[in-house]
Amino acid sequence: MSSDLPLSRPRHPDYQPGDAERAPRELMSGPGRCWTVEPRWRWVEIRIGGRWRPGRVESWRLHQGSTRWVALVRWGADLDAWGWYVFSPGTVRQMPEPAPGTGPAAW
């Protein structure tokens, strides 16, 4: 789909080996209940498009019957720079909260 269309799905950078895994459909909308919670920690680095990017976790989700958490991560000011990703310490890692006036731009 094209990002030129107003209702298109956001375009994500091409997957590279070692990148964060996009959340599979069954963890987002499969049968059963999902629990969505506020993040305990918000600032992360996420590996997307073959490089680490500073990001912010908007919320966490756990699907009934699963032990795999997924996180809604925004990694830039661009409206298309977000997605649901499976949490893994090797691809989504916590960063210390930036001091006021430093760190990523206020998204």
N, C-alpha and C positions, 0 to 999 in steps of 0.2 A: 504494500500500500504506500501511497505517496504522502509525504508530510504536507503537500500542498492542499490536500483535501481537508476540510475543516473537521470531519469526524473520523479521520484516520487514527489508527493506533500509533503511539509514539515510535519513532525510529530509534533503534538502539545501535550502538557501534557493533561492528561485526565481531562474532565470538572468536576469541583466540584461546589456545590451550592455556589452562590455568586461570581462566576468567571465572567470575561468580556465575553460578547456575541460576538461570531464570526459573522462577517457581513453576512447577508443572501444574497443569489444569486441575488435576485431582486434589492438589493441596489447596486450591483456591475455591473451587466450586463443586467438588465431588459430593457424594451423598454424606449426610451427617452434619454435625454442627462444627462451626469454626469459632474460636475464641480470639478476639482482637484485643490487644492490650497496649497501653501507652509504653513507650520505651523507658527502660530503667537507665540506659545510657543512650545518648543521641548521636554523638559525633563518631564517624567511622571513616576508614579508608576502604574502598571497594575496588576490586580488580575488574575493569571493564575495558574491552577493546585493546587488551594486551598491556595496560598500564594501570597503576594505582591512582585513584582519584579521591579527593576528600569528599565526604558525603554526610548526609544527615538522615537518620532513621526517623521516619514519621510514625510508624506503628509496627508492631509485631503481630503475627498470626500463627495459631496452631490449629491444625485440623484434627477433628476427633479421630482417634485411632492411630495418629501419627506421632512420632517423636521428633520430626523435622520442623523447626521453626522457620518461617519465612518473614522477611523484613521488607517494608516499603521504604526504599532508599531514593533520595533525591541527591544528585551529585553536581548540580550546577544551576545557574540562573535560567538557563534555557528551559522553556516549558516542556520540552520533550526529554529532558535529562532526569528520568525517574523510572522506577520499575520495582516489581516484587521479585526478590531473590532469596534462594535457600541460604540460610545461615550456615557458614562454615568458617572456622577461625583462619583457614588458609586463604580465603577469598574476601571475607568481610571482617575487618578487625577494628577493635575499639581504638579511638584516639582520645587523648585528654581534651577536655572542654577548653576551647580557646579563650584567652583573656578578652575582656570587652574591647572592641575596636580592632581585633586582630583575627587571623584565621580566614576561612572562606567568606566571600562577600555575603551580606545578609540576603538570604534567598527568600 
